[in-house]
């Protein structure tokens, strides 16, 4: 959808935003997302400002790409705050 929007010079922006909203709502009920989000929030509580790259080591039971997915949407849902720090993100709770 994103690429089609680019190819159409932004004519599908409304549809793209709607697809993003729908996907974000779906993620809220994804058991994997919920499990990783909760584990990540606990790690952040214990070590505020932890780098996202360090979170991969702190949560070895999860795949790196699954953690990236969960962190992206946890920020989107207001559960965590990501601040760009070099090539990664510093994570904190709101």
Order of alpha helices (4+ residues) and beta strands (2+ residues): alpha-alpha-alpha-alpha-alpha-beta-beta
